[in-house]
Amino acid sequence: MGRVVRWGLGLLLLGGLLLAGLVLLPLGEWLPGGTVADVPTAHVVNGTAFNRLFPPAGPGEQLVFTQEKRGFSEARLKQGDATLALLAISDTATAPEARDKFSASDDRIQGWPVVEQGPQASALLVAERFQVKVIGQGAGLDVSQRHELLDAFDLKGLAALQAPALPRRQADRGPALQPVPQPAFPSAAEAA
């Protein structure tokens, strides 16, 4: 292939990519998106903060943490080589639509709404922010066993958990307050 043809194809490809970018740019707010990367770090609780809130393993059981990242922590509840359940806590600041399913729930654990997600999963929303989930594995767990596991999480500790505070910028506070000028009246001692 000649040099001119290669340059021509390269410029044609570059022009096509540029044109596609310009066409899709106005549609950006309609395109799917929204990931943990879109949420500022200071708005999301780090997954390491969740680990201490998981329930302790029972006799003959083992809690094995398998995933931990910003806004999420996951562990497997094992008995011997068998995995009984997958346990997870997630910060819904990264996916606010995850809270919607709890609005119609009448079931509660420690006052927090609970929903069933199929025959093997139960989820709980704590403090309108943190989703706690138990998913039965293998032979699975029945609803009451999953609810017992949800109740064993430190839900009060989770409700008290807050994301690190954001440093406030001057623009967030509104206009800076200025001291109110005092009228220049002579004091009673000066007038006498």
Residue pairs with C-beta under 8 A, 6 or more apart in sequence:
24 31
34 95
35 94
36 44
36 69
36 70
36 71
36 72
36 94
39 71
39 93
39 94
40 166
41 70
42 163
42 164
42 165
42 166
42 167
43 93
43 163
43 166
44 70
44 71
44 91
44 93
44 94
44 163
45 71
45 91
45 93
45 130
45 161
45 162
45 163
46 70
46 71
47 67
47 68
47 69
47 70
47 71
47 72
47 73
48 68
48 73
49 161
50 68
50 72
50 73
50 89
50 158
50 161
51 65
51 68
51 73
51 75
52 154
52 157
53 89
53 153
53 154
53 157
53 158
53 161
54 63
54 73
54 75
54 87
54 89
54 153
54 154
55 63
55 87
55 149
55 152
55 153
55 154
56 63
56 152
57 63
57 77
60 79
60 80
61 77
61 78
61 79
61 84
62 77
62 78
62 79
63 75
63 76
63 77
63 78
63 87
64 75
64 76
64 78
65 73
65 74
65 75
66 74
66 75
66 76
67 73
67 74
68 74
70 94
71 90
71 91
71 93
71 94
72 88
72 89
72 90
72 91
72 94
73 88
73 89
73 90
74 86
74 87
74 88
75 86
75 87
75 88
76 83
76 85
76 86
76 87
76 137
77 83
77 84
77 85
77 86
77 87
77 149
78 84
82 138
83 137
83 138
84 136
84 137
84 138
84 141
85 134
85 135
85 136
85 137
85 141
85 146
85 149
86 133
86 134
86 135
86 137
87 132
87 133
87 134
87 135
87 149
87 153
88 131
88 132
88 133
88 135
89 130
89 131
89 132
89 133
89 153
89 158
90 98
90 130
90 131
90 133
91 129
91 130
91 163
92 98
92 99
92 125
92 129
92 130
92 131
93 129
93 163
98 131
99 125
99 128
99 129
99 131
101 115
101 117
101 123
102 113
102 115
102 123
102 125
103 113
105 113
105 114
105 115
107 113
107 114
107 115
108 114
109 124
109 147
109 150
109 151
109 155
110 151
110 155
110 156
112 124
112 125
112 126
112 127
112 155
113 124
113 125
114 122
114 123
114 124
114 147
114 150
115 122
115 123
116 122
116 143
117 123
117 133
119 140
120 135
120 136
120 137
120 140
120 141
121 133
121 134
121 135
121 136
121 146
122 133
122 134
122 143
122 146
122 147
122 150
123 131
123 132
123 133
123 134
124 131
124 132
124 133
124 150
124 153
124 155
125 131
125 132
126 132
126 155
126 158
126 159
127 158
127 159
130 158
130 159
130 161
132 150
132 153
132 155
132 158
134 141
134 146
134 149
134 150
136 145
136 146
141 149
170 176
